[in-house]
Amino acid sequence: MLALSVTIGLTLFKVAVGLISGSIGVLSEAIHSALDLVSAAVAYFTIREAGKPADPDHPFGHGKFETLSSLLESALLLAASGFILFEAIKHLQAPQEIQHEWLAMLTIAISMVVSFWAFKHNAGVAKETESSALHVNALHFLSDVIASAGVLLGLILMKLTGWLLIDPLLAIGVGLYIAVISFSQIKKSLLELADTRLPEEEVAQIHAIIGRFRERILDIHDIRTRRSGSMRQIDFHLVTCGLQSVRESHSICDSIEEEIVAFFAGNAHVTIHVEPCEHENVRCRENCPYRKQPHHELHHALDSDVP
């Protein structure tokens, strides 16, 4: 709601001053803020939907809603850059004198301060919750800050030099910058929707956590990872001694799951499929305690797991 309130105020303010001054830079910023308004509204509702628990129709949760929101917000940001570039090129061909320069400069300066505050707030919450939708929303406000800085610089230079081409030239620079960060986020969202594996450093950390249990397990294979909103879905096959009891194998799985989930601050779901060493043709260690037990003791240990 904070982002929505801030964006509504900024949009109305910029539209009014943009129309009064005739500055393509200020008008472009007004359009940018209007798209930010749509983005903030979409993020607000999709984050609420993504936060719902899993249900029979969505057994893996609703995290993809957040990814779709990120994709839509990035597409809107790209549309804003296209409009800014289009208008800037038009004004480049026919430069116009700006009216009420000081009012335009004051508007952009206020916009910079408010947008930077909104960026810091959204970025902090996005980092804490690992929300891709909030991350994109924060990028909207950051692009607002950078765009406003460019427009403000252009207005000041125009006031000092009287060169009318500065306004559209800086608008082109702003438009190109927004296009670059838009394409980057669109790529990230599409990869997430395509169930691309987790980043290499996260997969390496998962292997490291499993490696801490090397004295109790024999091997792992078929590890699969993907991301759904802020949640990571992780599954793999775990090979243990074929003579190990169900209770002991389950205890190892619980311990591994707990450590992985804790590392990702609760934003992970882990599924482990246990397999006996004979099934995978994996030889037990020479000092395997289960194979050293006398036959009658081993069967007594196994029977103790049966209720």
Phi, psi and omega in degrees: 000327179299313180298321179297312182298315180298316184292322178299313180297314180297319182297310181298319180297313183291321179300313182298311182290325179297318179291323181291316186276332183078013181279126177295328179296313180292319178296321177297320177295325178295317177296318179301315180293326178297320177290327174299324180297315177297317181299315181296322179295316179297316181297320182300314183281324182287327178295323176296319180291317182295334182280354180291145179291164178298150178220176182304325180277340180227071185297339179261012180090190185244023186300332182295336176302321181292320178295319178297322177298316179300319180296316180295316180297320179293322178295322177295321178297320178294321177298321178297318180295322178296318179294317180299316180296319180299311181292324180295319179294322177299315180287336176292325179282331180222079183301143180235144178284140183268137177261152177053055183302319183294324178293319179296317180295320179296318179300313181293322179296315177298319180300319180299313183296312182294318181294322179294320177297317179294323178298312182299320180296310182293320180296321179295316179292321179298320179293321182291320184262352184057039181271119179291327179294316178292327178297315179294321178298321177296321178297326175302313181290325177294318178295328175298316180298312183293318178297317179296321179298318178295317180295317180297317178300318179297318180297319180294315179296321177297320180296323183279324187254336183076009181277111188287341182286346181299318182303305180291328180295316178291326177297323177296317178299318179296316180298318179294320179298314180297322179297319182297311182290333177293312180299321180298316182287326176298317178300315180298318181292319180295321178296322179291320178294330179277009180058041174295146181300161178297160177305152185304321182293327179287319177297319179298321180293323177298315177299321180296319179295315179297324181298337178294344182255020186298338178284344184247352180232169181251321185194161169228154176201173180054042178286131180231138180222151173200171180234142177226099186065235179269353183266140173257133177256120185231129173216150180198167177261134182243124180261125177233174177299133182295342179266001180287143182287160178300318181299318181291318178298319179294323179296319178297316180300316179300317181295317179296314180301315182299319181290320179294314180298319179296321180299323180266022175054039177086352183268055179205146174235123187244131175237127182239129176256118183271136178229143177283154184299323181298326182297324183258011181056033177261123182282139177291164177292154179297330181261026181302121184293332182288325181279347178273344182289144174301152186303316184290326178292321180297315180293327177294321179294320180292319180294334181293343179277346182273122183291000000 
